[in-house]
Amino acid sequence: MKTVLSTLNAKYIHTSLALRWLYVANKDRFDVSLREYTIKENINKIANELLGTECSILGLSVSIWNVKQTKELVSVLKKNKPGLIIILGGPEVSYEPEFFLDTWNIDYVISGEGEFVLGELLDAIQHEKSTEIPGISSRKHISKAIAQADIEKLSRLDSPYMLPQDAEEMGNKLVYFETSRGCPYQCQYCLSSLEKGVRYFPKDYILGNLKYLIESKAKQIKFLDRTFNLNREHTLMVFGFLIKNYRPNLSCQFEVYADLLKDEMIDYLNDNLPENYFRFEIGIQSTYEPTNVAVKRKQDFPLLAGNVQKIMQGGKIDLHLDLIAGLPYETLERFRKSFNDVFELGAKEVQLGFLKMLRGTNLRKDADKYGYKYDDEAPYEIFYNSDISAEELSRIHEAEHALEKFWNSGRFPETMDIVFRSYYKGKYFELFDEVGQFYKERQYPHRGYQLEDLFRYLHEFLLSKNIDLFETLREDYYNNFSRKPQGFWEDTIGKQRRKQLLYQIGQDKIFLKKHGLNRKVIEKLTVIDMLSEDIFLLTIFLPEGNTTFKYCFDKNKKEQLT
C-alpha cells in the first residue's frame, strides 16, 4: 500500500522536519514518500497532485497555521477518493483527537511523536490487524496516550538532515534542527508544557549532522530545542563545535532561557563568536509577576535583563525578545509597562504576539477562570479577558503594526535613535501606540505600500508632534539602498531639472578630480537633493557603499563651503 506523507508549510522557505523523521523511520519497511506544499497554493491543485500519486494512505501534519487549509484539502480528497485512508498528526490534533475524528472526514489521528507508531499503524492496516495502538485514535477507539519516540532508536536511523532530495535546495530553505526534545517548564499557554522531561540526542549524532549541514549549502539553521541552554555541558558542546567550524554566510538561531545564562557563558560567546553567526530568541512574555505566577512561568526579570545587557554589550549576538499581549491579570497599562521594560533593553527585534488558546493547553481549559473569549477557529487568538478589553487589544494590534514597520524592519536606525533619545525616552510603547492610531485615523494601508510611503507616513506623524527629522529620515531612506533608487518620498527638484543639474556637475572637472569621481558616476549613480537655493546634497551609490557630498553652484559660496 503506497503511503504519502505531506503538509502545508507557512512559507516556501520552510521545511517540515517532522515529515522527514516519519519518512526515515518507515521508508525501509513501507512504500513511503513525502511531498510538501504551502498554505498559499491552490487546494484543488494540491489535491490533484496527491491523488496523482495513486497512494492508498495519506499522512498529513497539522499545525495552527495550516489547519483551515488542511481541512479543506481533506474534504476535496475524500470527495474524489472516498476510500483514501487519511491519517492526521502534528501539534494541532495531538491533544483533542476526538474533535477531529468527529468533525473531519478522516480515519486516524496520531498523538505526539509519530515516527514509530506510524509504522505500527501502517503494519496494522496492511495486515488487517487491530489499530488500537497507544497514541493512535480512530472513531472506534480514542487513545489517551501521547507517543514519545525513543531518542536512541531515532539516532540509529538514516539522517533526516541528509536526504539526497534536499541537498540542492538547502541553500534556499530554512533548515530545522533538534538536539533535544521536551521542555522542563510548565507555561500554561504552551503545548511544550504538556511534554514530560527533556531527552537529548547523542553527542556524536548531533555533531555529525551539524558537520554535514555546515559543509552543505545551508544558510540558516534554526534549532528547535525549547530551552537550548538548559544543560550547560550540552550547550557548550554545541556552541563550541559551531564556533570551531564557523563558515561565513551561515547563521544559527536558538531559543534560550536568559535567566540560565552565566557570566562565563556570555563572556565565552562575546570573546569567541564571529559576528552575525548566532541569533537568540528570548521569550520574556511579561514582566508582571502575578501574570507569570498565573501561567506558571518562572522568571527573574532583573537577572534576565542584566544578562541581556551583557550580551548586547558584546555586540556579537542578534537578540529577538518576545512579548505576549492578553495574558492573565495584565491590563493595558500593565502591558505598557512590560513592553517598555523589554524595549528598554535595546534588542534588534521585539516580537509582540497575541495570546492564542491552543488545543490541549491548560490555559484554554481555564479560560472561564480569567474571563477569556477567543476565536473558535485557528489560530484561536483571544478577543478579550477580564483584564483587557477587545478595544484595548485592537489598540495593541495597531501598535504592533507600527513596531514591525518602524523598528523591527531595521530601516530607520538613525531616526528612531533620535526619537527615543530626545522625544520619547522611556516611552517606547507610547510612540508605537501613537503611530498606530495615526495610521488608523488616516486609514493608511498595512499592505501594498512602497518603501517611500513608510518614510512619508513617519515624516507626517513626526510633524504632527512638532518634530522635524527630515534630514535624518532622508539619510535612513538612502541607506536602505545599495543602488540608486528610482524614486524619493519627497521630490523638491523635478525629473528634468535634476537631470540638468547632474549634467552640469558632471562637467565640473575640478570637483570630479578632487573627489576621484567621473561624469558617468555623477549622471548614473547619484541622487541630488536641494539644501538651499544654490547648495545641493549629492548621494552617490557606489559598490563599496554610499557616500555624500555638498555641492554649490555659486562660486563664492562654493569657496566658502569648501
Secondary structure by P-SEA (a helix, b strand, c coil): cbbbbcccccccccccaaaaaaaaacccccbbbbbbbcccccaaaaaaaaaaacccbbbbbbccccaaaaaaaaaaaaaacccbbbbbbcccccccaaaaaaccccccccccccccaaaaaaaaaaacccccccccccccccccbbbbccaaaaaaccccccccccccccccbbbbbbcbbbbcccccccccccccbbbbccaaaaaaaaaaaaaccccbbbbccccccccaaaaaaaaaaaaaaccccbbbbbbcccccccaaaaaaaaaccccccbbbbbbcccccaaaaaaaccccaaaaaaaaaaaaaaaccbbbbbbbbcccccccaaaaaaaaaaaaaacccbbbbbcccccccccccccccccbbbbbccccccccccccccaaaaaaaaaaaaaaaccccccccaaaaaaaaacccccaaaaaaaaaaaaaaaaccccccccaaaaaaaaaaaaaaacccaaaaaaaaaaaaccccccccccccccaaaaaaaaaaaaaaaaaaaaaccccccccccbbbbbccccbbbbbbbcccbbbbbbbbccaaaaaaac
